[in-house]
């Protein structure tokens, strides 16, 4: 299963980050700062984001003692996008968990296979997802003309933009309570997690899915209406 932000803040992971940051000037001082830098709130800090991402991958490839923690941090940062890939490319008959495992493997292989030249590419963050998707499709033996027959692709129905009002401290649990009886596709759940748990915007989720913003906006409006109707019924 893909990790959540909470999974990154173990004592061992936090200690590893502080040790690595002390040796690597491109990394921000704390793990919280690093995850924020790779998240949607720091989209205006492209240079700092690219430098931190490049440095962390470089140390991962070098096999530093903190390598396992670096994998965890990067998986947490990319979890919404990877979950969206799992929902989109789930093979017929396979569980979402099995597909997530394949996506994780493809992502880690991408990290280890990047050459030094590509680590300095300003588009590194996007190329990681592109390469991961290509590896996943190769591993599954896919081609564009085969996807309709061999892959369960989420219907073009639903994406989210605004947050459903929530007065609880645990917003994720509130969301789980709200949608537990709703029929949702794996891709829809992935989008909910990306928007509610990880804080990605609609524009960013549309980019991760390779969809036009207008398409995801229309899908969001339909899902938001369903969520609000359910909330009214249980109020």
N, CA, C and O of each residue as an XYZ file, in Angstrom:
940
protein
N       0.845     -1.204      0.000
C       0.000      0.000      0.000
C       0.881      1.255      0.000
O       1.971      1.270      0.571
N       0.385      2.286     -0.645
C       1.109      3.547     -0.663
C       1.058      4.206      0.716
O       0.020      4.172      1.377
N       2.162      4.802      1.154
C       2.190      5.411      2.490
C       1.504      6.757      2.511
O       1.359      7.412      1.479
N       1.082      7.167      3.701
C       0.509      8.492      3.910
C       1.573      9.391      4.546
O       2.663      8.932      4.885
N       1.245     10.662      4.701
C       2.207     11.585      5.311
C       2.597     11.144      6.713
O       3.754     11.268      7.113
N       1.619     10.627      7.459
C       1.902     10.218      8.830
C       2.955      9.112      8.869
O       3.736      9.031      9.817
N       2.977      8.269      7.851
C       3.929      7.162      7.817
C       5.375      7.643      7.706
O       6.302      6.920      8.071
N       5.568      8.859      7.204
C       6.925      9.372      7.019
C       7.562      9.837      8.324
O       8.786      9.918      8.429
N       6.724     10.145      9.324
C       7.256     10.770     10.527
C       7.510      9.766     11.651
O       7.092      9.972     12.791
N       8.194      8.690     11.317
C       8.657      7.768     12.343
C       9.955      8.332     12.939
O      10.614      9.151     12.297
N      10.329      7.914     14.141
C      11.593      8.402     14.709
C      12.797      8.113     13.811
O      13.677      8.960     13.658
N      12.835      6.919     13.218
C      13.971      6.562     12.364
C      14.009      7.438     11.117
O      15.074      7.910     10.718
N      12.849      7.657     10.502
C      12.780      8.475      9.295
C      13.182      9.915      9.590
O      13.944     10.517      8.834
N      12.677     10.462     10.678
C      12.999     11.843     11.038
C      14.477     12.004     11.335
O      15.094     12.990     10.931
N      15.049     11.030     12.047
C      16.483     11.070     12.346
C      17.303     10.985     11.063
O      18.291     11.702     10.906
N      16.895     10.111     10.150
C      17.600      9.983      8.872
C      17.564     11.287      8.094
O      18.554     11.679      7.476
N      16.412     11.961      8.127
C      16.326     13.209      7.364
C      17.274     14.259      7.938
O      17.984     14.930      7.190
N      17.287     14.400      9.233
C      18.161     15.400      9.844
C      19.625     15.119      9.541
O      20.414     16.038      9.321
N      19.978     13.835      9.533
C      21.361     13.460      9.227
C      21.709     13.790      7.777
O      22.794     14.296      7.488
N      20.776     13.496      6.868
C      21.035     13.763      5.455
C      21.046     15.260      5.173
O      21.895     15.744      4.424
N      20.112     15.995      5.766
C      20.049     17.438      5.541
C      21.297     18.149      6.050
O      21.694     19.184      5.515
N      21.913     17.584      7.088
C      23.133     18.184      7.621
C      24.289     18.082      6.625
O      25.229     18.875      6.671
N      24.212     17.097      5.722
C      25.275     16.900      4.721
C      24.916     17.482      3.360
O      25.795     17.684      2.522
N      23.629     17.754      3.130
C      23.170     18.163      1.802
C      22.503     19.537      1.865
O      21.374     19.654      2.343
N      23.184     20.569      1.391
C      22.645     21.935      1.489
C      21.388     22.174      0.645
O      20.658     23.132      0.899
N      21.123     21.326     -0.350
C      19.937     21.524     -1.187
C      18.648     21.127     -0.478
O      17.555     21.455     -0.940
N      18.776     20.426      0.639
C      17.589     19.984      1.372
C      17.195     21.011      2.426
O      18.065     21.586      3.080
N      15.901     21.249      2.599
C      15.450     22.153      3.673
C      15.762     21.540      5.032
O      16.059     20.347      5.106
N      15.703     22.319      6.107
C      16.190     21.852      7.410
C      15.395     20.716      8.047
O      15.969     19.932      8.803
N      14.104     20.600      7.772
C      13.302     19.564      8.432
C      12.552     18.728      7.403
O      12.365     19.142      6.258
N      12.127     17.546      7.833
C      11.347     16.671      6.965
C      10.008     17.311      6.604
O       9.531     17.163      5.478
N       9.409     18.012      7.544
C       8.158     18.724      7.265
C       8.342     19.718      6.127
O       7.495     19.822      5.239
N       9.452     20.445      6.160
C       9.747     21.416      5.105
C       9.965     20.709      3.765
O       9.531     21.200      2.722
N      10.630     19.571      3.795
C      10.908     18.826      2.559
C       9.615     18.352      1.909
O       9.420     18.527      0.707
N       8.732     17.752      2.702
C       7.470     17.263      2.148
C       6.611     18.415      1.645
O       5.920     18.284      0.634
N       6.654     19.544      2.348
C       5.904     20.718      1.897
C       6.474     21.244      0.583
O       5.721     21.686     -0.285
N       7.796     21.199      0.430
C       8.443     21.689     -0.780
C       8.054     20.857     -1.994
O       7.957     21.388     -3.100
N       7.831     19.571     -1.805
C       7.429     18.706     -2.909
C       5.915     18.662     -3.079
O       5.417     18.008     -3.995
N       5.182     19.343     -2.215
C       3.721     19.337     -2.276
C       3.170     20.515     -3.054
O       3.928     21.346     -3.554
N       1.834     20.588     -3.158
C       1.189     21.615     -3.975
C       1.366     23.037     -3.466
O       1.300     23.985     -4.249
N       1.590     23.198     -2.172
C       1.697     24.551     -1.624
C       2.968     25.263     -2.075
O       3.053     26.488     -1.987
N       3.962     24.507     -2.558
C       5.250     25.101     -2.942
C       5.434     25.150     -4.454
O       6.564     25.158     -4.942
N       4.335     25.181     -5.193
C       4.449     25.138     -6.655
C       5.124     26.377     -7.230
O       5.527     26.362     -8.393
N       5.260     27.455     -6.449
C       5.962     28.641     -6.925
C       7.457     28.581     -6.632
O       8.202     29.481     -7.020
N       7.897     27.527     -5.952
C       9.310     27.386     -5.589
C       9.962     26.292     -6.439
O      10.550     25.345     -5.916
N       9.844     26.444     -7.743
C      10.281     25.389     -8.637
C      11.766     25.087     -8.523
O      12.153     23.918     -8.533
N      12.603     26.102     -8.415
C      14.050     25.883     -8.362
C      14.442     25.114     -7.105
O      15.225     24.166     -7.165
N      13.891     25.532     -5.966
C      14.200     24.847     -4.710
C      13.648     23.425     -4.720
O      14.293     22.503     -4.219
N      12.455     23.244     -5.290
C      11.858     21.905     -5.381
C      12.720     20.988     -6.235
O      12.990     19.851     -5.848
N      13.153     21.475     -7.395
C      13.972     20.655     -8.293
C      15.288     20.284     -7.638
O      15.744     19.147     -7.757
N      15.902     21.235     -6.945
C      17.186     20.972     -6.300
C      17.051     19.923     -5.201
O      17.887     19.025     -5.101
N      16.009     20.025     -4.375
C      15.809     19.065     -3.292
C      15.478     17.681     -3.838
O      15.977     16.675     -3.334
N      14.646     17.633     -4.858
C      14.274     16.356     -5.466
C      15.485     15.699     -6.096
O      15.719     14.506     -5.904
N      16.256     16.468     -6.845
C      17.454     15.938     -7.486
C      18.455     15.420     -6.458
O      19.022     14.340     -6.619
N      18.663     16.198     -5.408
C      19.630     15.796     -4.383
C      19.188     14.522     -3.681
O      20.010     13.640     -3.434
N      17.924     14.412     -3.361
C      17.452     13.216     -2.647
C      17.582     11.975     -3.529
O      17.952     10.909     -3.037
N      17.284     12.098     -4.820
C      17.419     10.955     -5.722
C      18.887     10.584     -5.894
O      19.233      9.403     -5.939
N      19.748     11.592     -5.990
C      21.186     11.325     -6.105
C      21.694     10.517     -4.915
O      22.439      9.554     -5.097
N      21.302     10.895     -3.706
C      21.738     10.163     -2.516
C      21.122      8.763     -2.472
O      21.765      7.813     -2.024
N      19.893      8.639     -2.932
C      19.265      7.317     -3.000
C      20.055      6.402     -3.916
O      20.331      5.256     -3.560
N      20.420      6.889     -5.088
C      21.178      6.086     -6.043
C      22.563      5.733     -5.512
O      23.124      4.694     -5.859
N      23.110      6.606     -4.667
C      24.443      6.362     -4.117
C      24.428      5.330     -2.999
O      25.484      4.895     -2.540
N      23.238      4.935     -2.559
C      23.143      3.915     -1.522
C      23.551      4.386     -0.142
O      24.161      3.634      0.618
N      23.220      5.622      0.188
C      23.559      6.153      1.509
C      22.788      5.405      2.595
O      21.790      4.754      2.286
N      23.218      5.476      3.848
C      22.507      4.769      4.924
C      21.034      5.162      5.046
O      20.226      4.381      5.548
N      20.684      6.356      4.593
C      19.304      6.822      4.692
C      18.456      6.438      3.476
O      17.352      6.956      3.312
N      18.954      5.539      2.625
C      18.285      5.239      1.354
C      16.839      4.767      1.539
O      15.948      5.202      0.809
N      16.606      3.888      2.501
C      15.245      3.376      2.712
C      14.291      4.504      3.096
O      13.139      4.524      2.662
N      14.769      5.436      3.905
C      13.935      6.578      4.291
C      13.686      7.502      3.108
O      12.597      8.059      2.973
N      14.687      7.666      2.250
C      14.500      8.507      1.059
C      13.395      7.930      0.185
O      12.551      8.670     -0.321
N      13.396      6.624      0.008
C      12.322      5.976     -0.745
C      10.960      6.295     -0.127
O      10.003      6.602     -0.838
N      10.886      6.221      1.184
C       9.636      6.506      1.886
C       9.198      7.942      1.643
O       8.031      8.180      1.331
N      10.114      8.913      1.781
C       9.758     10.321      1.602
C       9.229     10.582      0.196
O       8.246     11.301      0.018
N       9.883      9.996     -0.793
C       9.472     10.237     -2.178
C       8.150      9.542     -2.489
O       7.330     10.074     -3.236
N       7.941      8.364     -1.923
C       6.653      7.689     -2.109
C       5.528      8.490     -1.473
O       4.444      8.594     -2.047
N       5.768      9.049     -0.313
C       4.755      9.888      0.341
C       4.450     11.109     -0.513
O       3.287     11.473     -0.686
N       5.484     11.741     -1.046
C       5.298     12.953     -1.845
C       4.519     12.672     -3.121
O       3.723     13.499     -3.565
N       4.749     11.506     -3.706
C       4.114     11.175     -4.993
C       2.907     10.255     -4.836
O       2.340      9.816     -5.837
N       2.503      9.957     -3.611
C       1.427      8.993     -3.385
C       0.133      9.328     -4.131
O      -0.450      8.427     -4.734
N      -0.350     10.586     -4.121
C      -1.599     10.862     -4.851
C      -1.497     10.556     -6.334
O      -2.407      9.965     -6.915
N      -0.390     10.958     -6.948
C      -0.215     10.703     -8.378
C      -0.071      9.212     -8.654
O      -0.614      8.712     -9.640
N       0.645      8.502     -7.808
C       0.823      7.064     -8.005
C      -0.480      6.317     -7.792
O      -0.763      5.345     -8.493
N      -1.278      6.763     -6.827
C      -2.572      6.128     -6.613
C      -3.495      6.360     -7.802
O      -4.271      5.482     -8.178
N      -3.403      7.558     -8.394
C      -4.191      7.830     -9.583
C      -3.782      6.914    -10.734
O      -4.637      6.440    -11.483
N      -2.485      6.663    -10.877
C      -2.008      5.735    -11.904
C      -2.531      4.324    -11.645
O      -2.925      3.618    -12.573
N      -2.528      3.926    -10.386
C      -3.012      2.585    -10.050
C      -4.482      2.431    -10.402
O      -4.897      1.393    -10.916
N      -5.267      3.461    -10.127
C      -6.679      3.402    -10.475
C      -6.903      3.380    -11.973
O      -7.822      2.723    -12.462
N      -6.069      4.093    -12.695
C      -6.254      4.209    -14.144
C      -5.782      2.959    -14.883
O      -6.385      2.567    -15.882
N      -4.708      2.329    -14.400
C      -4.099      1.210    -15.120
C      -4.304     -0.133    -14.423
O      -3.542     -1.073    -14.650
N      -5.307     -0.224    -13.594
C      -5.574     -1.513    -12.932
C      -6.043     -2.536    -13.962
O      -6.997     -2.301    -14.703
N      -5.356     -3.672    -13.995
C      -5.703     -4.728    -14.934
C      -6.998     -5.403    -14.508
O      -7.270     -5.541    -13.316
N      -7.784     -5.817    -15.474
C      -9.016     -6.533    -15.186
C      -8.705     -7.790    -14.376
O      -7.855     -8.592    -14.763
N      -9.392     -7.952    -13.266
C      -9.169     -9.106    -12.409
C      -8.143     -8.883    -11.318
O      -8.005     -9.721    -10.427
N      -7.421     -7.773    -11.364
C      -6.423     -7.469    -10.341
C      -7.013     -6.527     -9.302
O      -7.863     -5.694     -9.619
N      -6.565     -6.660     -8.075
C      -7.019     -5.754     -7.021
C      -6.237     -4.454     -7.103
O      -5.169     -4.397     -7.711
N      -6.779     -3.408     -6.485
C      -6.079     -2.131     -6.458
C      -4.752     -2.271     -5.716
O      -3.766     -1.632     -6.085
N      -4.720     -3.103     -4.672
C      -3.489     -3.292     -3.907
C      -2.393     -3.894     -4.776
O      -1.235     -3.486     -4.687
N      -2.753     -4.865     -5.619
C      -1.773     -5.476     -6.512
C      -1.231     -4.455     -7.511
O      -0.033     -4.423     -7.793
N      -2.124     -3.624     -8.039
C      -1.688     -2.619     -8.995
C      -0.837     -1.562     -8.317
O       0.140     -1.090     -8.899
N      -1.190     -1.181     -7.094
C      -0.367     -0.219     -6.358
C       1.043     -0.760     -6.165
O       2.012     -0.009     -6.272
N       1.169     -2.049     -5.884
C       2.498     -2.652     -5.736
C       3.287     -2.537     -7.028
O       4.486     -2.257     -7.005
N       2.621     -2.753     -8.156
C       3.291     -2.635     -9.451
C       3.708     -1.192     -9.713
O       4.789     -0.941    -10.243
N       2.848     -0.246     -9.339
C       3.159      1.167     -9.530
C       4.349      1.566     -8.654
O       5.248      2.273     -9.109
N       4.352      1.117     -7.411
C       5.464      1.423     -6.506
C       6.767      0.894     -7.073
O       7.779      1.594     -7.056
N       6.757     -0.345     -7.580
C       7.963     -0.932     -8.155
C       8.436     -0.123     -9.356
O       9.629      0.142     -9.502
N       7.492      0.270    -10.219
C       7.853      1.056    -11.402
C       8.440      2.410    -10.997
O       9.388      2.890    -11.617
N       7.875      3.017     -9.962
C       8.366      4.311     -9.490
C       9.779      4.190     -8.928
O      10.646      5.007     -9.241
N      10.013      3.180     -8.104
C      11.340      2.999     -7.519
C      12.374      2.658     -8.586
O      13.519      3.104     -8.503
N      11.985      1.878     -9.581
C      12.888      1.575    -10.689
C      13.217      2.842    -11.473
O      14.348      3.022    -11.925
N      12.234      3.715    -11.631
C      12.475      4.984    -12.305
C      13.480      5.825    -11.540
O      14.394      6.400    -12.132
N      13.314      5.899    -10.229
C      14.239      6.674     -9.400
C      15.671      6.175     -9.545
O      16.600      6.973     -9.668
N      15.852      4.862     -9.532
C      17.186      4.290     -9.590
C      17.782      4.338    -10.997
O      19.000      4.256    -11.157
N      16.938      4.471    -12.006
C      17.426      4.433    -13.376
C      17.723      5.787    -13.993
O      18.213      5.848    -15.120
N      17.440      6.879    -13.285
C      17.694      8.208    -13.831
C      19.186      8.496    -13.902
O      19.913      8.275    -12.933
N      19.646      8.994    -15.062
C      21.041      9.372    -15.210
C      21.325     10.738    -14.627
O      20.405     11.500    -14.331
N      22.605     11.048    -14.460
C      22.994     12.333    -13.856
C      22.459     13.508    -14.650
O      22.041     14.511    -14.071
N      22.467     13.394    -15.971
C      21.985     14.495    -16.790
C      20.526     14.809    -16.556
O      20.129     15.974    -16.558
N      19.730     13.787    -16.354
C      18.297     13.989    -16.166
C      17.980     14.540    -14.785
O      16.937     15.167    -14.599
N      18.844     14.321    -13.829
C      18.598     14.834    -12.485
C      18.634     16.358    -12.441
O      18.102     16.964    -11.510
N      19.253     16.978    -13.434
C      19.315     18.440    -13.467
C      18.223     19.040    -14.344
O      18.168     20.257    -14.522
N      17.362     18.203    -14.888
C      16.293     18.679    -15.763
C      15.261     19.456    -14.941
O      14.788     18.944    -13.927
N      14.902     20.670    -15.348
C      13.891     21.453    -14.613
C      12.531     20.758    -14.553
O      11.721     21.046    -13.671
N      12.284     19.850    -15.485
C      11.006     19.121    -15.525
C      11.104     17.762    -14.840
O      10.286     16.878    -15.095
N      12.097     17.591    -13.975
C      12.337     16.300    -13.331
C      11.090     15.764    -12.634
O      10.782     14.578    -12.754
N      10.373     16.610    -11.912
C       9.205     16.146    -11.157
C       8.166     15.512    -12.071
O       7.577     14.490    -11.720
N       7.935     16.100    -13.232
C       6.952     15.556    -14.169
C       7.495     14.335    -14.908
O       6.751     13.404    -15.216
N       8.802     14.349    -15.189
C       9.381     13.216    -15.902
C       9.364     11.943    -15.055
O       9.299     10.840    -15.599
N       9.422     12.086    -13.743
C       9.321     10.913    -12.876
C       8.001     10.190    -13.100
O       7.968      8.963    -13.189
N       6.925     10.944    -13.191
C       5.622     10.329    -13.417
C       5.514      9.751    -14.817
O       4.962      8.667    -15.006
N       6.037     10.467    -15.794
C       5.981      9.967    -17.171
C       6.732      8.650    -17.302
O       6.226      7.700    -17.899
N       7.947      8.589    -16.742
C       8.739      7.368    -16.833
C       8.096      6.225    -16.058
O       8.134      5.072    -16.486
N       7.504      6.561    -14.912
C       6.826      5.532    -14.129
C       5.665      4.935    -14.920
O       5.477      3.719    -14.929
N       4.895      5.781    -15.575
C       3.776      5.295    -16.376
C       4.266      4.401    -17.505
O       3.668      3.361    -17.781
N       5.347      4.801    -18.155
C       5.882      3.988    -19.246
C       6.371      2.633    -18.735
O       6.117      1.604    -19.361
N       7.064      2.633    -17.612
C       7.530      1.366    -17.040
C       6.366      0.467    -16.666
O       6.404     -0.744    -16.880
N       5.324      1.081    -16.100
C       4.162      0.299    -15.698
C       3.497     -0.333    -16.911
O       3.115     -1.502    -16.872
N       3.359      0.422    -17.973
C       2.711     -0.092    -19.169
C       3.545     -1.192    -19.814
O       2.995     -2.179    -20.302
N       4.858     -1.033    -19.822
C       5.722     -2.084    -20.361
C       5.608     -3.348    -19.518
O       5.531     -4.456    -20.050
N       5.599     -3.171    -18.191
C       5.506     -4.328    -17.293
C       4.196     -5.080    -17.485
O       4.142     -6.300    -17.329
N       3.146     -4.348    -17.822
C       1.843     -4.974    -18.024
C       1.618     -5.402    -19.473
O       0.574     -5.967    -19.800
N       2.586     -5.136    -20.334
C       2.472     -5.530    -21.721
C       1.434     -4.739    -22.478
O       0.723     -5.287    -23.321
N       1.335     -3.426    -22.182
C       0.273     -2.616    -22.763
C       0.741     -1.839    -23.975
O       1.923     -1.529    -24.125
N      -0.203     -1.537    -24.827
C      -0.063     -0.579    -25.907
C      -1.354      0.226    -25.934
O      -2.363     -0.218    -25.385
N      -1.345      1.370    -26.544
C      -2.539      2.216    -26.543
C      -3.766      1.473    -27.048
O      -4.851      1.602    -26.482
N      -3.596      0.696    -28.113
C      -4.756      0.040    -28.701
C      -5.235     -1.144    -27.875
O      -6.312     -1.680    -28.139
N      -4.457     -1.566    -26.877
C      -4.853     -2.693    -26.046
C      -5.557     -2.262    -24.776
O      -6.210     -3.082    -24.131
N      -5.443     -1.000    -24.398
C      -5.876     -0.589    -23.065
C      -7.374     -0.778    -22.848
O      -7.798     -1.125    -21.746
N      -8.166     -0.557    -23.869
C      -9.613     -0.662    -23.683
C     -10.000     -2.074    -23.304
O     -10.890     -2.268    -22.475
N      -9.350     -3.066    -23.896
C      -9.706     -4.457    -23.651
C      -9.068     -5.008    -22.386
O      -9.647     -5.885    -21.745
N      -7.885     -4.516    -22.004
C      -7.115     -5.180    -20.963
C      -7.052     -4.430    -19.645
O      -6.669     -5.013    -18.631
N      -7.411     -3.172    -19.628
C      -7.243     -2.374    -18.418
C      -8.579     -1.813    -17.963
O      -9.383     -1.341    -18.768
N      -8.799     -1.873    -16.649
C      -9.994     -1.256    -16.086
C      -9.723      0.230    -15.928
O      -8.964      0.626    -15.043
N     -10.330      1.062    -16.770
C     -10.118      2.506    -16.729
C     -11.342      3.149    -16.095
O     -12.478      2.868    -16.480
N     -11.102      3.999    -15.138
C     -12.217      4.643    -14.445
C     -13.044      5.446    -15.434
O     -12.478      6.151    -16.269
N     -14.373      5.359    -15.364
C     -15.217      6.148    -16.259
C     -15.024      7.631    -16.026
O     -14.702      8.062    -14.919
N     -15.222      8.402    -17.066
C     -15.021      9.844    -17.001
C     -16.209     10.489    -16.316
O     -17.032     11.142    -16.959
N     -16.294     10.299    -14.988
C     -17.466     10.749    -14.257
C     -17.157     11.779    -13.172
O     -17.894     12.750    -13.001
N     -16.053     11.561    -12.436
C     -15.970     12.309    -11.190
C     -14.565     12.770    -10.863
O     -13.632     11.970    -10.925
N     -14.387     14.028    -10.519
C     -13.171     14.558     -9.886
C     -13.607     15.667     -8.945
O     -14.679     16.246     -9.122
N     -12.779     15.972     -7.938
C     -13.152     16.977     -6.955
C     -12.358     18.258     -7.119
O     -11.228     18.237     -7.607
N     -12.950     19.378     -6.710
C     -12.272     20.676     -6.730
C     -12.309     21.326     -5.350
O     -11.265     21.682     -4.802
N     -13.495     21.481     -4.792
C     -13.626     22.125     -3.488
C     -13.680     21.074     -2.400
O     -14.016     19.917     -2.657
N     -13.353     21.472     -1.199
C     -13.453     20.569     -0.062
C     -14.872     20.599      0.497
O     -15.457     21.669      0.671
N     -15.414     19.434      0.775
C     -16.709     19.377      1.448
C     -16.516     19.929      2.859
O     -15.550     19.551      3.522
N     -17.386     20.800      3.340
C     -17.210     21.381      4.670
C     -17.052     20.306      5.737
O     -17.771     19.308      5.733
N     -16.117     20.512      6.640
C     -15.836     19.515      7.667
C     -15.406     20.216      8.942
O     -14.426     20.961      8.948
N     -16.140     19.978     10.021
C     -15.797     20.608     11.288
C     -15.002     19.684     12.191
O     -14.630     20.086     13.294
N     -14.733     18.471     11.767
C     -14.015     17.542     12.626
C     -12.510     17.794     12.550
O     -11.998     18.355     11.582
N     -11.831     17.363     13.596
C     -10.378     17.474     13.589
C      -9.801     16.511     12.576
O      -8.887     16.877     11.837
N     -10.308     15.293     12.520
C      -9.806     14.283     11.595
C     -10.612     14.355     10.309
O     -11.625     13.671     10.169
N     -10.164     15.185      9.366
C     -10.915     15.394      8.131
C     -10.978     14.124      7.293
O     -11.988     13.859      6.642
N      -9.910     13.344      7.306
C      -9.906     12.138      6.497
C     -10.938     11.146      7.004
O     -11.641     10.526      6.206
N     -11.041     10.986      8.323
C     -12.034     10.073      8.868
C     -13.438     10.561      8.545
O     -14.329      9.761      8.263
N     -13.634     11.880      8.587
C     -14.928     12.431      8.223
C     -15.276     12.101      6.781
O     -16.412     11.742      6.469
N     -14.294     12.224      5.913
C     -14.515     11.891      4.512
C     -14.851     10.420      4.356
O     -15.757     10.066      3.602
N     -14.125      9.556      5.065
C     -14.399      8.133      5.000
C     -15.826      7.831      5.440
O     -16.520      7.026      4.819
N     -16.258      8.485      6.516
C     -17.624      8.282      6.994
C     -18.640      8.721      5.943
O     -19.686      8.096      5.768
N     -18.310      9.802      5.253
C     -19.245     10.375      4.291
C     -19.437      9.489      3.069
O     -20.553      9.375      2.562
N     -18.371      8.863      2.590
C     -18.448      8.141      1.317
C     -18.528      6.628      1.467
O     -18.534      5.913      0.465
N     -18.589      6.121      2.707
C     -18.475      4.682      2.905
C     -19.566      3.888      2.172
O     -19.322      2.753      1.764
N     -20.750      4.458      2.001
C     -21.831      3.741      1.343
C     -22.007      4.136     -0.119
O     -22.918      3.650     -0.790
N     -21.147      5.006     -0.609
C     -21.281      5.457     -1.986
C     -20.531      4.534     -2.939
O     -19.418      4.107     -2.633
N     -21.124      4.220     -4.089
C     -20.408      3.422     -5.088
C     -19.356      4.276     -5.789
O     -19.698      5.163     -6.571
N     -18.082      4.017     -5.514
C     -16.992      4.796     -6.097
C     -16.026      3.878     -6.821
O     -15.816      2.738     -6.406
N     -15.445      4.365     -7.887
C     -14.405      3.617     -8.573
C     -13.089      3.803     -7.826
O     -12.965      4.692     -6.984
N     -12.110      2.961     -8.139
C     -10.793      3.106     -7.521
C     -10.185      4.464     -7.864
O      -9.541      5.092     -7.023
N     -10.390      4.913     -9.097
C      -9.840      6.206     -9.505
C     -10.473      7.347     -8.710
O      -9.794      8.307     -8.349
N     -11.782      7.240     -8.438
C     -12.465      8.267     -7.657
C     -11.903      8.328     -6.243
O     -11.682      9.410     -5.700
N     -11.674      7.163     -5.653
C     -11.094      7.155     -4.304
C      -9.694      7.769     -4.318
O      -9.316      8.498     -3.401
N      -8.931      7.466     -5.371
C      -7.601      8.047     -5.478
C      -7.642      9.558     -5.561
O      -6.806     10.247     -4.976
N      -8.616     10.068     -6.290
C      -8.757     11.515     -6.406
C      -9.173     12.147     -5.075
O      -8.693     13.220     -4.711
N     -10.067     11.471     -4.359
C     -10.488     11.981     -3.056
C      -9.302     12.062     -2.107
O      -9.137     13.054     -1.397
N      -8.482     11.025     -2.093
C      -7.308     11.024     -1.220
C      -6.349     12.141     -1.621
O      -5.826     12.859     -0.770
N      -6.124     12.279     -2.932
C      -5.217     13.325     -3.391
C      -5.669     14.716     -2.992
O      -4.852     15.554     -2.609
N      -6.969     14.967     -3.081
C      -7.498     16.291     -2.794
C      -7.703     16.547     -1.304
O      -7.429     17.644     -0.817
N      -8.189     15.530     -0.577
C      -8.535     15.725      0.836
C      -7.361     15.478      1.766
O      -7.149     16.225      2.721
N      -6.601     14.430      1.488
C      -5.533     14.047      2.412
C      -4.228     14.753      2.088
O      -3.524     15.216      2.985
N      -3.904     14.833      0.783
C      -2.621     15.393      0.400
C      -2.698     16.850     -0.034
O      -1.667     17.504     -0.196
N      -3.917     17.367     -0.224
C      -4.062     18.788     -0.490
C      -3.754     19.242     -1.901
O      -3.503     20.427     -2.121
N      -3.766     18.330     -2.868
C      -3.532     18.740     -4.240
C      -4.745     19.498     -4.782
O      -5.878     19.255     -4.367
N      -4.494     20.410     -5.704
C      -5.574     21.168     -6.320
C      -6.180     20.373     -7.468
O      -5.629     19.362     -7.903
N      -7.309     20.843     -7.945
C      -7.952     20.208     -9.087
C      -7.051     20.259    -10.314
O      -6.958     19.286    -11.063
N      -6.383     21.405    -10.520
C      -5.487     21.553    -11.664
C      -4.352     20.535    -11.592
O      -3.988     19.925    -12.597
N      -3.798     20.359    -10.395
C      -2.688     19.413    -10.240
C      -3.156     17.977    -10.434
O      -2.446     17.176    -11.044
N      -4.329     17.641     -9.931
C      -4.840     16.291    -10.129
C      -5.154     16.039    -11.602
O      -4.931     14.936    -12.099
N      -5.669     17.052    -12.305
C      -5.927     16.905    -13.729
C      -4.632     16.641    -14.479
O      -4.591     15.822    -15.397
N      -3.574     17.342    -14.080
C      -2.266     17.139    -14.724
C      -1.746     15.736    -14.462
O      -1.200     15.095    -15.360
N      -1.914     15.253    -13.229
C      -1.455     13.909    -12.894
C      -2.172     12.849    -13.723
O      -1.579     11.839    -14.102
N      -3.449     13.088    -13.999
C      -4.257     12.126    -14.752
C      -4.130     12.302    -16.256
O      -4.644     11.491    -17.027
N      -3.443     13.369    -16.677
C      -3.318     13.620    -18.097
C      -4.615     14.061    -18.742
O      -4.865     13.755    -19.908
N      -5.444     14.780    -17.994
C      -6.746     15.222    -18.478
C      -6.786     16.738    -18.595
O      -6.018     17.440    -17.937
N      -7.688     17.242    -19.437
C      -7.911     18.681    -19.514
C      -8.586     19.164    -18.234
O      -9.374     18.443    -17.623
N      -8.268     20.382    -17.843
C      -8.845     20.931    -16.615
C     -10.365     20.964    -16.691
O     -11.042     20.640    -15.715
N     -10.910     21.354    -17.848
C     -12.371     21.437    -17.988
C     -13.036     20.083    -17.761
O     -14.123     19.997    -17.190
N     -12.366     19.032    -18.218
C     -12.920     17.684    -18.040
C     -12.987     17.315    -16.569
O     -14.014     16.833    -16.093
N     -11.901     17.539    -15.851
C     -11.882     17.198    -14.433
C     -12.809     18.104    -13.633
O     -13.382     17.681    -12.628
N     -12.957     19.337    -14.072
C     -13.860     20.251    -13.368
C     -15.302     19.767    -13.470
O     -16.036     19.801    -12.482
N     -15.715     19.320    -14.646
C     -17.072     18.814    -14.823
C     -17.275     17.538    -14.022
O     -18.338     17.336    -13.435
N     -16.268     16.677    -13.992
C     -16.373     15.448    -13.216
C     -16.478     15.767    -11.733
O     -17.228     15.127    -10.996
N     -15.716     16.768    -11.308
C     -15.773     17.178     -9.904
C     -17.162     17.641     -9.502
O     -17.669     17.274     -8.441
N     -17.765     18.440    -10.346
C     -19.067     19.000     -9.998
C     -20.102     17.906     -9.750
O     -20.945     18.029     -8.862
N     -20.033     16.842    -10.537
C     -20.981     15.742    -10.357
C     -20.713     14.990     -9.056
O     -21.652     14.629     -8.347
N     -19.443     14.750     -8.738
C     -19.129     14.048     -7.495
C     -19.462     14.908     -6.285
O     -19.991     14.411     -5.291
N     -19.153     16.198     -6.368
C     -19.445     17.094     -5.251
C     -20.938     17.118     -4.964
O     -21.347     17.156     -3.803
N     -21.749     17.095     -6.005
C     -23.199     17.067     -5.827
C     -23.621     15.792     -5.112
O     -24.479     15.832     -4.230
N     -23.030     14.664     -5.481
C     -23.344     13.388     -4.818
C     -22.942     13.422     -3.350
O     -23.689     12.955     -2.490
N     -21.779     13.966     -3.060
C     -21.302     14.034     -1.678
C     -22.217     14.911     -0.820
O     -22.541     14.566      0.316
N     -22.624     16.042     -1.381
C     -23.490     16.943     -0.625
C     -24.864     16.335     -0.390
O     -25.450     16.517      0.677
N     -25.380     15.615     -1.377
C     -26.660     14.966     -1.210
C     -26.584     13.922     -0.104
O     -27.510     13.790      0.697
N     -25.490     13.186     -0.062
C     -25.340     12.171      0.995
C     -25.205     12.835      2.352
O     -25.757     12.358      3.343
N     -24.469     13.938      2.397
C     -24.305     14.640      3.672
C     -25.646     15.128      4.194
O     -25.911     15.054      5.394
N     -26.498     15.630      3.297
C     -27.824     16.092      3.702
C     -28.687     14.957      4.224
O     -29.462     15.140      5.163
N     -28.553     13.784      3.617
C     -29.361     12.648      4.053
C     -28.980     12.153      5.430
O     -29.827     11.663      6.178
N     -27.680     12.283      5.776
C     -27.241     11.745      7.066
C     -27.214     12.807      8.155
O     -26.935     12.502      9.315
N     -27.503     14.059      7.787
C     -27.495     15.154      8.782
C     -28.698     15.040      9.718
O     -28.863     15.865     10.616
